[in-house]
Every structure is written in structure tokens, then in C-alpha cells.
Amino acid sequence: MMHTSHFRFDQVHQFRRSVREQRRLELLEVQRAEDQLACQIAQLHDELQSIRSQARSVVRPGQLDLSQLRHAQRYEQSLRSELSQAQRRCQTLAAEVEHRRQALVAAEQEVKLLDRLQEQQRVRRRLDLARREAKLHDELAMVANFARIDS
């Protein structure tokens, strides 16, 4: 019976460790997506700065190229829209990162609980073995004592 329960415990423990590893990988995946999106947002900000600089250079006293100005304004509006969408995705990803982080923490707690239970089982087994050995030594001492008395 002990072997079966020990075997099942090991299976559960291994399963919980694999769940923890899966949660860790899932968190890393979302964090990578969040990092990539942050880079994309930074690039969009840079591009917006660049297009604004170009628009300022188009508008000079005595010179006005309406075609270039309209094109720059449309492009800036497109970039702003893209930036707004990316920022919304970033908020969604931040929430997903937190959700997956909490799932990893829960999985880690389950593994630590099983680790503590396993250690407690080891301690109990060692104590039980020590008690059995002490009992055996006591019995051997009694047998030896009786053998001396009988002889």
C-alpha cells in the first residue's frame, strides 16, 4: 500500500512540476509579446516625431507645399491610430501578464506544498525506521540478556 501511495505522490508531484513549468513558459511567452509591443510603440513614437519634424520643415515662411503637408498629416493620423491600438493591446497584454504571473505563483505554491509534504514523509520514515531499529536493538538486548541468564 505504501508503495502505491508513494508512487501516486511522485506522479502528482511530477505533474505539478510540469504544470509549473508550463505556467512559466506561458508567462514568458506573454512577456515576450509585451516586450515586442513596447518596441513597436517606441518605434511608432519615433516615427511620429520624425513625421512632425518633416511637417515643420514643409511649413516655412514663403513656402508651403500643401500636398506634402496633407500627406504628412494623413500619415501622422495613421500613426496615431496605430499607436492607440498598440497601447490598447499593451494594456490587454499587461493584464494577461498579471493573470499568468498569478497562475505561476499558484503553481509554485502547489509544488512547494508537495515538497514540504515529501520532506515530512521522509522525516516520518526516518523516525519510524529509527524507532524500529531501537525496538530491534531492545529485543536483541533482551534475548542476549535471557541467553546469559539461561546459561
Helices and strands as residue ranges (DSSP letters): H 2-58, E 59-60, E 63-64, H 66-150
